[in-house]
Amino acid sequence: MIIEKILGNLHEQPRLFDRHHKEKVVLPSALLVKRIQRVTTDHGKELGLRLPTGTGDLRDGDILAIDDTNVIVISVLPTDVLVIAPRSIHEMGVVAHTLGNRHLQVQFFDESSEYKAQVMVCQYDHTVEEYLKHVGVPYDRQERVMPVPFRHAGHSH
């Protein structure tokens, strides 16, 4: 089966598919950015994804196919991340600048997020963890399903 469009997101309409069996395509965050790929469901069904340019990244809960009794959805594996909780705007700026110099992507969240605080989140990196320990910035290492995949940041001078 070739999938050429996302039909919705399970998290945006959870009640609509209560009676459907959920068949999952389990993906690591890194594969959410690929528009064309071959995937396999947790029931062994092979699918081809061929999404048009401009579709955007895949997200946890994206619906790939629906029939009368089944729904096939994307299930994203948790990512090993550092949840950084700077105590001031100055501390945030210094840490963000340092991470930017390392070309690491950071996602920012506020009190209305699942974190219930103003935090910055980056993929786990042992050198970043050592830096945060060294400068005394509060952080926590966690496994999280990120709403947006981290992308590799290219660099040239």
Summary of the structure (lengths in Angstrom):
residues: 157
radius of gyration: 18.4
end to end distance: 43.6
largest distance: 56.2
contacts: 405
relative contact order: 0.19
helix: 22%
strand: 34%
